[in-house]
Amino acid sequence: MKTPALAQQIIWLTGASTGIGEALVHALQARCQHLFITARNVEQLQALAEPYQNVTALAADITDIAQLQQVADHVRARFGRLDTVIANAGTCEYVDVDAFDHRLFERVFNTNVMGLVNTVEVALPLLRNSPRGYLTAVSSSVTYLAMPRAQAYGASKAAMTHFMACMKADLVHQGIDVSVISPGFVKTPLTDQNDFPMPMRISAEDAAKAIIKGLEKRPWDIHFPKRFTRLLKFMGALPTTLRFAITANMSLKKGNKDSSL
Ligand SMILES: NC(=O)c1ccc[n+]([C@@H]2O[C@H](COP(=O)([O-])OP(=O)(O)OC[C@H]3O[C@@H](n4cnc5c(N)ncnc54)[C@H](OP(=O)(O)O)[C@@H]3O)[C@@H](O)[C@H]2O)c1
């Protein structure tokens, strides 16, 4: 079946209050029929939605399935279906192996992995009511190469990508398309905290443009900027000895102790 035009779509975007999500609100609202936006900061969401007639802001923490179910109930009452879900909400914390803390992993996995699972659980029945539903999740290009300090963030994003690949295998039989979105570095409040160089970092507005281009075509992996993501994919495919030599060289711990590979 032909991919429905964005103009006819009812879309739910999570993590819409800042960063990539915020840029997507402005870029998507003009192209779709109705956009539901969620995050925890409801004041920020309402300010974003205010100028637009076809944007509805609802507060929902993705780690709380009851709050997400309320969003789904609201969507069902108004439109009876969802055509596209963009599970964008997420968090990032980097690990210091000298101050290893399982609670950091719990926070990151609970938001990124369980938050996605929760979102999918409440959204699936509504996607099944669409002529051709589309489930997408914002993972990361970090999944192409296991980098230092990304034990929690990178592993959570790898889990998300694997989860989505499994969903694709099952949902293809129900006429629902599935994609992951794998950005490189994008300038947002999340990356503003980073204390390391971020090569080829792009603006949130350019990220939103690349995502919308992808939403119109529905490839398995919507990745950008291509120069950066192709380089990471290439490094990720190198023989292990070479690959680990490169990533060990990126580690802040290098030179601390005997780091023989
Ligand atoms: N920026 C990058 O370079 C980059 C690269 C690759 C992937 N990504 C991914 O892109 C997505 C968006 O990130 P961003 O860079 O735009 O960061 P951001 O500006 O920090 O945005 C994160 C969004 O997620 C929401 N959020 C976080 N925890 C939530 C929760 N428990 N429940 C509901 N909403 C929650 C935040 O809203 P509230 O705080 O209001 O809830 C916010 O709207 C994330 O999944 C991130 O991992 C970003």
The ligand as an SDF file (V2000), in Angstrom:
LIG
                    3D

 48 52  0  0  0  0  0  0  0  0999 V2000
   21.1530   15.6530   20.5460 N   0  0  0  0  0  0  0  0  0  0  0  0
   21.8410   14.6590   19.9890 C   0  0  0  0  0  0  0  0  0  0  0  0
   22.9910   14.8220   19.5440 O   0  0  0  0  0  0  0  0  0  0  0  0
   21.2260   13.2930   19.8780 C   0  0  0  0  0  0  0  0  0  0  0  0
   21.9150   12.3330   19.1390 C   0  0  0  0  0  0  0  0  0  0  0  0
   21.3700   11.0710   19.0130 C   0  0  0  0  0  0  0  0  0  0  0  0
   20.1590   10.7870   19.6020 C   0  0  0  0  0  0  0  0  0  0  0  0
   19.5070   11.7450   20.3280 N   0  0  0  0  0  0  0  0  0  0  0  0
   18.2230   11.3970   20.9210 C   0  0  0  0  0  0  0  0  0  0  0  0
   17.2550   12.3400   20.5150 O   0  0  0  0  0  0  0  0  0  0  0  0
   16.2070   12.3880   21.4770 C   0  0  0  0  0  0  0  0  0  0  0  0
   15.9280   13.8470   21.8220 C   0  0  0  0  0  0  0  0  0  0  0  0
   17.0790   14.3660   22.4500 O   0  0  0  0  0  0  0  0  0  0  0  0
   17.5060   15.9040   22.4320 P   0  0  0  0  0  0  0  0  0  0  0  0
   18.9240   15.9500   22.0540 O   0  0  0  0  0  0  0  0  0  0  0  0
   16.5060   16.7040   21.7090 O   0  0  0  0  0  0  0  0  0  0  0  0
   17.4800   16.1840   24.0180 O   0  0  0  0  0  0  0  0  0  0  0  0
   16.6240   17.1370   24.9420 P   0  0  0  0  0  0  0  0  0  0  0  0
   16.5930   18.5240   24.4150 O   0  0  0  0  0  0  0  0  0  0  0  0
   17.1460   16.8880   26.3190 O   0  0  0  0  0  0  0  0  0  0  0  0
   15.1430   16.5350   24.8080 O   0  0  0  0  0  0  0  0  0  0  0  0
   14.7300   15.3850   25.4750 C   0  0  0  0  0  0  0  0  0  0  0  0
   13.2170   15.3900   25.4710 C   0  0  0  0  0  0  0  0  0  0  0  0
   12.7830   14.1850   26.1300 O   0  0  0  0  0  0  0  0  0  0  0  0
   11.8720   14.5310   27.1460 C   0  0  0  0  0  0  0  0  0  0  0  0
   11.9680   13.5600   28.2260 N   0  0  0  0  0  0  0  0  0  0  0  0
   13.0730   13.1430   28.9020 C   0  0  0  0  0  0  0  0  0  0  0  0
   12.7400   12.2580   29.8560 N   0  0  0  0  0  0  0  0  0  0  0  0
   11.3860   12.0880   29.7470 C   0  0  0  0  0  0  0  0  0  0  0  0
   10.4420   11.3100   30.4480 C   0  0  0  0  0  0  0  0  0  0  0  0
   10.7930   10.5050   31.4720 N   0  0  0  0  0  0  0  0  0  0  0  0
    9.1490   11.3780   30.0850 N   0  0  0  0  0  0  0  0  0  0  0  0
    8.7730   12.1850   29.0710 C   0  0  0  0  0  0  0  0  0  0  0  0
    9.5990   12.9400   28.3700 N   0  0  0  0  0  0  0  0  0  0  0  0
   10.8960   12.9080   28.7120 C   0  0  0  0  0  0  0  0  0  0  0  0
   12.2660   15.9350   27.6040 C   0  0  0  0  0  0  0  0  0  0  0  0
   11.1520   16.6480   28.0990 O   0  0  0  0  0  0  0  0  0  0  0  0
   10.7720   16.8760   29.6500 P   0  0  0  0  0  0  0  0  0  0  0  0
   12.0420   17.0640   30.4020 O   0  0  0  0  0  0  0  0  0  0  0  0
    9.8810   18.0850   29.6040 O   0  0  0  0  0  0  0  0  0  0  0  0
   10.0220   15.6480   30.0420 O   0  0  0  0  0  0  0  0  0  0  0  0
   12.6350   16.5540   26.2530 C   0  0  0  0  0  0  0  0  0  0  0  0
   11.4810   17.0180   25.5890 O   0  0  0  0  0  0  0  0  0  0  0  0
   16.6840   11.5530   22.6680 C   0  0  0  0  0  0  0  0  0  0  0  0
   16.0930   10.2760   22.5990 O   0  0  0  0  0  0  0  0  0  0  0  0
   18.1770   11.4670   22.4450 C   0  0  0  0  0  0  0  0  0  0  0  0
   18.7560   10.3290   23.0220 O   0  0  0  0  0  0  0  0  0  0  0  0
   20.0150   13.0030   20.4820 C   0  0  0  0  0  0  0  0  0  0  0  0
  1  2  1  0
  2  3  2  0
  2  4  1  0
  4  5  1  0
  4 48  2  0
  5  6  2  0
  6  7  1  0
  7  8  2  0
  8  9  1  0
  8 48  1  0
  9 10  1  0
  9 46  1  0
 10 11  1  0
 11 12  1  0
 11 44  1  0
 12 13  1  0
 13 14  1  0
 14 15  2  0
 14 16  1  0
 14 17  1  0
 17 18  1  0
 18 19  2  0
 18 20  1  0
 18 21  1  0
 21 22  1  0
 22 23  1  0
 23 24  1  0
 23 42  1  0
 24 25  1  0
 25 26  1  0
 25 36  1  0
 26 27  1  0
 26 35  1  0
 27 28  2  0
 28 29  1  0
 29 30  1  0
 29 35  2  0
 30 31  1  0
 30 32  2  0
 32 33  1  0
 33 34  2  0
 34 35  1  0
 36 37  1  0
 36 42  1  0
 37 38  1  0
 38 39  2  0
 38 40  1  0
 38 41  1  0
 42 43  1  0
 44 45  1  0
 44 46  1  0
 46 47  1  0
M  CHG  2   8   1  16  -1
M  END
$$$$
